[in-house]
């Protein structure tokens, strides 16, 4: 079984003491590709180092909405330069976060729109963070899509049905994390059942949001298999079939990542 963790944060200090062992545990569970996500361009050097160190790890470049007011805003030329690196395969994590609200909303929106432009220019998919901002997210995605197409994924989806369906209408992909396996996530599982099979991804968002039975503890890429199992159950499909589907979807969306299965 070939599984992809489409969103994790391997550079975070939570993994400093056992990173090599953690990567090996993921591989042992069939997790053959991991995408480590940028939250602060000022720390991108660490992501580059990890992507160069581990052959099955790739990276993105971008600014998380909670960092939008603290990080220097990158220009189009800088995005293009970094996006040209071989193991940089996406833009983001970009978006809006009104739950923590640590950055002014107008700043979040400006930085988000700039990263949409970078995704449009580079052709790389945009990794979108959306928390308690459904109406504004729908508005921005609709408006920006009207100005030119760009590929995107709504990562760690835990928002409402309207955002999921509008994102799908605009050509987006929906990624589910360990939240899908939580006991009280019936509404989220109902949304997952509405997402077409060719628009689904799975992720950990590690070190956050570990699925049961480790909820509340540190998450890691090997646990993405549990999310895969929850998604397979929601869609009434065998786990191996869901692994094939989500892996196919990942390599189609993040098309810069070489698909090792094709070379086998």
C-alpha positions in Angstrom: 0.0 0.0 0.0 1.4 3.4 -1.0 0.2 6.3 1.1 1.0 10.0 1.0 0.9 12.5 3.9 0.0 15.5 1.9 0.5 18.0 4.7 2.8 17.9 7.7 5.3 20.2 9.4 8.5 18.1 9.7 10.6 21.2 10.5 8.8 21.9 13.8 10.9 21.3 17.0 8.4 18.7 18.1 10.4 16.2 16.0 13.9 17.3 16.8 14.7 14.4 19.1 13.4 11.6 16.9 13.0 12.9 13.3 14.9 10.0 11.7 12.9 7.4 13.6 9.7 9.2 12.9 10.4 9.1 9.2 11.2 5.4 9.4 7.9 4.7 11.2 6.1 6.4 8.4 7.8 4.4 5.8 7.1 1.2 7.7 3.3 2.0 7.5 3.5 2.6 3.7 3.8 6.4 3.8 6.1 6.8 0.9 5.8 10.5 0.2 5.5 13.4 2.7 4.9 17.1 2.0 6.3 19.4 4.6 4.5 22.8 4.6 6.0 26.2 4.9 4.5 28.6 7.4 7.2 31.2 7.5 9.4 32.1 4.5 12.1 33.2 7.0 12.5 29.6 8.0 12.3 28.1 4.6 16.0 27.1 4.8 15.1 24.4 7.3 12.5 22.9 4.9 15.0 22.9 2.1 17.4 21.1 4.3 14.9 18.4 5.2 13.7 17.9 1.6 17.3 17.5 0.5 18.1 15.1 3.3 15.1 12.8 2.8 14.4 11.6 -0.7 10.7 11.1 0.0 10.1 14.5 1.5 9.0 17.6 -0.5 8.3 21.2 0.5 6.2 24.3 -0.2 6.9 28.0 0.2 4.5 30.4 1.8 3.2 32.3 4.7 0.6 31.0 7.2 -2.2 33.6 7.9 -1.2 33.7 11.6 2.3 34.7 10.5 1.1 37.2 8.0 1.8 40.3 10.1 5.2 39.1 11.3 6.9 37.8 8.1 8.2 40.1 5.4 5.9 40.0 2.4 7.5 38.1 -0.5 7.4 39.5 -4.0 6.5 37.7 -7.2 10.1 37.3 -8.2 11.1 35.7 -4.9 8.2 33.2 -5.2 9.3 32.4 -8.7 12.9 31.9 -7.7 12.2 29.6 -4.8 9.4 27.7 -6.6 12.0 26.8 -9.3 13.9 24.7 -6.8 13.5 21.0 -7.6 11.8 19.9 -4.4 9.5 22.9 -3.9 6.2 21.7 -5.2 3.5 24.0 -3.9 2.7 27.5 -2.6 1.5 28.1 1.0 0.2 27.4 3.6 -1.9 30.4 2.8 -5.3 31.6 3.8 -7.4 33.1 6.6 -7.7 32.3 10.3 -10.4 34.1 12.2 -10.3 31.7 15.2 -6.9 32.8 16.6 -7.1 36.2 14.8 -3.5 37.0 15.6 -3.0 39.0 12.4 -5.2 41.8 11.2 -7.8 40.4 8.7 -6.8 42.9 6.0 -3.2 41.8 6.2 -4.2 38.2 6.1 -6.3 38.8 3.0 -3.5 40.8 1.2 -0.9 38.1 1.9 -3.4 35.4 0.9 -4.2 37.1 -2.4 -0.5 37.5 -3.1 0.1 33.8 -2.7 -2.9 33.0 -5.0 -1.1 35.1 -7.6 2.1 33.2 -6.9 0.2 29.9 -7.5 -1.3 31.2 -10.7 2.1 32.4 -12.0 4.1 29.4 -11.0 1.5 26.8 -11.9 2.1 25.2 -8.5 -0.9 24.2 -6.3 -1.9 26.5 -3.4 -2.3 24.9 0.0 -5.1 26.8 1.8 -5.8 27.2 5.5 -9.3 28.2 6.4 -10.6 28.5 9.9 -13.9 30.2 10.9 -13.8 32.3 7.7 -16.1 30.5 5.3 -17.9 33.5 3.9 -14.7 35.5 3.2 -12.9 32.5 1.9 -15.7 31.7 -0.6 -15.7 35.4 -1.7 -12.0 35.5 -2.3 -11.7 32.2 -4.0 -14.6 33.1 -6.3 -13.2 36.5 -7.1 -9.7 35.3 -7.7 -10.8 32.4 -9.8 -12.6 34.9 -12.1 -9.2 36.6 -12.6 -7.5 33.4 -13.8 -7.4 29.8 -12.8 -5.1 28.3 -10.1 -5.0 24.9 -8.5 -5.7 24.6 -4.8 -6.4 22.3 -1.9 -8.5 23.1 1.1 -6.2 21.5 3.7 -7.3 19.9 7.0 -10.9 20.5 6.1 -13.1 21.2 9.1 -15.3 24.0 7.7 -18.9 24.0 6.5 -20.5 22.3 3.6 -20.9 25.5 1.6 -17.2 26.1 1.5 -16.5 22.5 0.5 -19.0 22.6 -2.3 -17.9 26.0 -3.6 -14.3 25.0 -3.5 -15.1 21.9 -5.5 -17.1 24.0 -8.1 -14.0 26.1 -8.5 -11.9 23.0 -9.2 -10.3 22.6 -5.8 -9.4 19.5 -3.9 -10.4 18.7 -0.2 -7.9 17.2 2.2 -9.0 15.5 5.5 -6.9 15.2 8.6 -7.3 13.1 11.8 -10.3 15.2 12.7 -12.3 13.0 10.3 -11.7 10.1 12.8 -12.9 12.0 15.9 -16.1 10.6 17.4 -18.0 13.9 17.1 -17.1 14.5 13.4 -20.3 13.1 11.9 -21.0 16.4 10.0 -17.5 16.3 8.6 -17.9 12.7 7.5 -21.1 13.6 5.8 -19.2 16.3 3.9 -16.5 13.8 3.0 -19.2 11.5 1.5 -20.1 14.4 -0.9 -16.6 15.0 -2.2 -15.9 13.2 -5.5 -13.3 10.5 -5.3 -10.9 12.3 -7.6 -10.8 15.4 -5.3 -9.8 13.7 -2.0 -6.5 13.9 -0.1 -5.4 12.7 3.3 -3.0 14.4 5.7 -1.8 14.5 9.3 -1.0 18.2 9.8 1.5 16.8 12.2 2.5 17.5 14.9 -1.1 18.6 15.4 -4.5 16.7 15.4 -3.5 13.1 16.1 -6.4 10.8 15.4 -7.7 8.3 18.0 -6.4 6.6 20.0 -3.7 9.2 20.3 -5.8 12.3 20.2 -4.2 15.1 22.2 -0.7 13.7 21.8 1.9 14.5 19.2 0.9 13.5 15.7 3.3 12.1 13.1 3.1 11.0 9.4 2.6 7.3 10.1 -0.8 8.2 11.6 -2.1 9.3 8.3 -3.1 5.7 7.7 -5.8 6.1 10.4 -7.3 9.0 8.6 -7.2 7.0 5.4 -9.1 4.3 7.2 -11.7 6.8 8.4 -12.1 8.2 4.9 -12.4 4.7 3.4 -15.2 3.9 5.9 -17.0 7.1 5.1 -16.9 6.3 1.4 -17.6 2.6 1.9 -14.5 1.6 0.1 -11.6 -0.8 1.0 -8.6 1.0 2.6 -6.2 -0.1 -0.1 -8.5 1.3 -2.8 -8.8 4.6 -0.9 -5.0 4.6 -0.6 -4.7 4.2 -4.4 -7.2 7.0 -5.0 -5.8 9.6 -2.7 -2.2 8.8 -3.9 -3.3 9.2 -7.5 -4.9 12.5 -6.6 -1.8 13.7 -4.8 0.5 13.1 -7.8 -2.0 14.6 -10.2 -2.4 17.8 -8.1 1.2 18.1 -7.0 2.4 17.1 -10.5 6.0 18.4 -9.9 6.5 15.5 -7.5 7.8 12.4 -9.4 5.5 9.4 -9.0 7.8 6.5 -8.1 5.0 4.0 -8.9 5.3 4.9 -12.6 9.0 4.0 -12.6 8.4 0.6 -10.9 
